[in-house]
Amino acid sequence: MSPIKVYLAAFATVSLIVGICFSFSLYLYFGVSEALRMVGVSVEGVNIITDGSDAIETVVTIENPSEFTLGIVFFEQNLRLNGHEIGTKWLSVSENHPIVVAQFSSVNVTLTYSASVSPAPSDQWIVTVLMVVSNPLPSPIRLYFYNLRYSS
């Protein structure tokens, strides 16, 4: 084989590999960007526990309607009742064992606050959520969900 054919074959092979890597990188970039925009967080319930412990339990649902599996390595929640802050709670999990939200599924996160309140039917619960998502990208991304409302 002549040296020109060898160089052309090597160039074509390297160009093909670079093209495949570039297109896969673009697929991941735009796919993950769209997936993170589609993530939904909603408050499913705020329950007052009256068994003598004076606690408030919140149930938050994280929905992932995308084709990517998300790994949540940090989850923080701030709870307010009628504008008065009840407190802030968080879940910190390791990078090796994140909260996994599989593709096209949802996960409930339940946090309990130590507080004594007397709720009225017109109460307005407001939850603010910060999540740090590490999967499928190598660098973590912060997602904020402000003023999620729940009426008792």
C-alpha positions in Angstrom: 0.0 0.0 0.0 1.3 3.4 -0.8 2.0 5.9 2.0 -0.7 8.3 0.7 -3.3 5.6 1.0 -2.2 4.9 4.5 -2.4 8.5 5.5 -5.8 8.9 3.9 -7.1 5.8 5.7 -5.7 7.1 9.0 -7.2 10.5 8.4 -10.6 9.1 7.5 -10.6 6.8 10.6 -9.6 9.6 12.9 -12.1 12.0 11.3 -14.9 9.4 11.8 -14.0 8.8 15.4 -13.9 12.6 16.1 -17.2 13.0 14.4 -18.9 10.3 16.4 -17.5 11.7 19.7 -18.6 15.2 18.8 -22.1 14.1 17.8 -22.5 12.1 21.0 -21.3 15.1 23.1 -23.9 17.3 21.4 -26.6 14.7 22.0 -25.7 14.5 25.7 -25.4 18.3 26.1 -28.8 19.1 24.5 -30.5 16.0 25.8 -29.4 16.7 29.4 -30.3 20.4 29.0 -33.8 19.5 27.9 -34.1 16.8 30.7 -33.2 19.3 33.4 -35.8 21.8 32.1 -38.5 19.0 32.2 -37.8 18.0 35.8 -40.9 18.8 37.9 -41.2 19.3 41.7 -44.6 19.4 43.5 -45.8 19.4 47.1 -48.0 16.4 47.6 -48.8 17.0 51.2 -48.0 18.8 54.4 -49.1 16.7 57.4 -49.2 17.8 61.0 -48.2 14.9 63.3 -50.2 15.2 66.6 -49.0 12.1 68.4 -47.2 14.1 71.0 -44.1 14.8 69.0 -45.2 18.2 67.5 -43.9 17.6 64.0 -44.7 18.7 60.5 -44.1 16.2 57.7 -43.8 17.3 54.0 -44.0 15.1 51.0 -42.4 16.4 47.8 -42.5 14.6 44.5 -39.7 14.9 42.0 -40.8 13.9 38.5 -38.4 13.0 35.7 -40.3 12.8 32.3 -37.0 12.5 30.4 -35.0 9.6 28.9 -32.1 10.3 31.3 -31.7 8.9 34.8 -31.0 11.7 37.3 -28.9 11.4 40.4 -29.7 13.9 43.2 -26.8 14.4 45.6 -28.2 17.2 47.7 -31.8 18.2 48.5 -32.7 21.2 50.6 -36.2 22.4 51.5 -37.4 25.5 53.2 -40.9 25.5 54.7 -43.1 28.6 55.4 -46.6 28.9 56.7 -48.5 32.1 55.9 -45.2 33.9 55.3 -43.6 32.8 58.6 -40.6 30.5 58.3 -40.9 27.1 59.9 -37.4 25.9 59.0 -35.0 24.5 56.5 -34.2 20.8 56.2 -31.9 19.0 53.8 -30.8 15.6 52.7 -27.2 15.2 51.9 -26.3 12.0 50.2 -23.0 10.8 48.9 -21.9 11.0 45.3 -21.7 7.2 45.3 -25.3 6.7 46.6 -27.5 9.5 45.2 -31.3 9.7 45.2 -31.9 8.1 41.8 -34.9 9.3 39.7 -35.1 6.8 36.9 -36.2 7.8 33.4 -39.9 8.5 33.0 -40.6 8.1 36.8 -41.0 10.0 40.0 -39.7 9.8 43.6 -41.2 11.1 46.8 -39.0 12.8 49.4 -40.3 13.1 52.9 -38.8 15.5 55.5 -40.0 16.1 59.0 -39.7 19.4 60.9 -39.9 19.8 64.7 -42.4 22.5 65.1 -45.8 23.2 66.8 -48.4 24.9 64.7 -52.2 25.3 64.8 -53.3 25.1 61.2 -56.4 26.8 59.9 -58.3 25.8 56.7 -57.1 28.9 54.9 -53.4 28.3 55.6 -50.9 28.7 52.8 -47.9 26.4 53.0 -44.9 27.6 50.8 -42.0 25.3 50.0 -38.8 26.3 48.3 -36.5 23.5 47.0 -32.9 23.4 46.0 -31.6 20.2 44.4 -28.1 19.4 43.2 -28.1 16.9 40.3 -24.9 15.1 39.4 -25.9 12.5 37.0 -25.7 12.2 33.9 -23.2 15.0 33.8 -19.9 14.8 35.6 -20.2 18.3 37.1 -23.2 19.0 39.5 -26.0 21.3 38.5 -28.2 23.3 40.9 -31.9 23.4 40.3 -34.1 25.8 42.3 -37.9 25.6 42.6 -39.3 28.6 44.3 -42.6 29.1 46.1 -44.3 25.8 45.6 -47.7 26.3 47.2 -49.8 23.8 49.1 -53.2 24.7 50.7 -54.4 22.7 53.7 
